[in-house]
C-alpha cells in the first residue's frame, strides 16, 4: 500500500462519514461538492471534509483508491457510496437517510 493510500484509508476508517471534496464544508469550491455538503447538512449528519485541492496526491490517489474518476466522493463507515449524482439520487429516494440509519448514524428528522 502506498503512503497516499494509507492516508486515504486512515481518513475513511477513522471517520464515520468522509467527503473527499473540492474546498471545505464551509466553503465548497465546486458546485458538485457544494451539493453534497448541502445534502449532508440537510440530513444533519456530522462529516469530515477532505479538501483535495490542498493535496495533489490525495486528489489523484482517491480516484485510484475508489476506482471512481470524479470528485466529490462520499464514504460512510468505510464504504464508498458514490459521487454527487448518486448521493443526490439516494437522498431524493430516501435511501441515503436509510443508509445512515442502517449504519447507526443519526439523521435529523424532517419536520
N, C-alpha and C positions, 0 to 999 in steps of 0.2 A: 504494500500500500504506500502510495506517495505521501509526502508531507501534506500536500493540499487536500488529498482525500482524507487523511487523518483529521485535519482541521474541520472539514465539512462534516465528517462522521461525528465528531465531538459536538458540533452545534446541533445536529439532527438528534443525537441521542440524549443530550443534556437539557434539551428544552422540549416541552410538550408540543408547542406549536411554533414553527420557524418559517419565516417567509424570506427567501432569498429574493431581493428586490433591488431596483434602481432607486437610490435615495434612501431616506429613512421613513419610519412610520409617521413621523411628524411632518416630513417634507418629501413626499414621493417625487421622483424626478422623471417619471414617465406615466402615461395615462393608465397603462395596464397594471402597473404596481399600485397606483392610486386606487384603482377599482377594488383590488383585493384588500387593501388596507381598509377601505370603506366597508366592505362586507364583514371583515373580521371585527371592526369596531362596532358595526351594527348588531352583530350577534353577541358582542360583549366578551369575546374570548381574548384573554391576555396572550400576547405573542411576542416573539423576538424577531426583530428585523435585522437582516444581514445585508448591508449596502455593498453590492458587488462593484459599484463604481469606484469604491475606495481600494479595491484589491483585484488586480487583473488576474491573478492566479485563481482566486475564488470564482471570478466571473467566468472563466473558461472551464475551471475544474468542476463546477456544479453541473454543467451541461454533460460532461462525461460521466459524472457520478450517477446522475439520474437517467442518462441516455435520453434526455429531453432537450431540444435545441433552443428553447426560448426562456426568458426571464420575464416575469416572476415565476418562482416555483414554491409551492406550499407543501410543507411536511407536517404531519400530525403523528405524534408518538412514534417517530422514526419511520413512518410510512409516507412515501411520496404520493401526494394527492393529485397534483396537476398544476397547470398554469392558470392564467386569468380566465380563459373561456370555460374551462372545466369547473373551476371554482364558482364562477357566476352561474353556470347551469345547475350545479349541485345546490347552490344557495336558493335559486328560484324554485327548484323542485322540493326544497326542504331536506334534501339529502345531506347537505353539509352540516346542518344542525344535528341531524341524526347521527352522523359520523362522530361529531364531537361528543355527543351524549353517550354513544356506544363505547367511546374510549375513556369515559369518566371525566370529561372536561365540561364544566357547567357553561351553559349558554344563557344569555339574557332572554327572559321570556317576553314576548310581544305583549303589548297592552298597556 
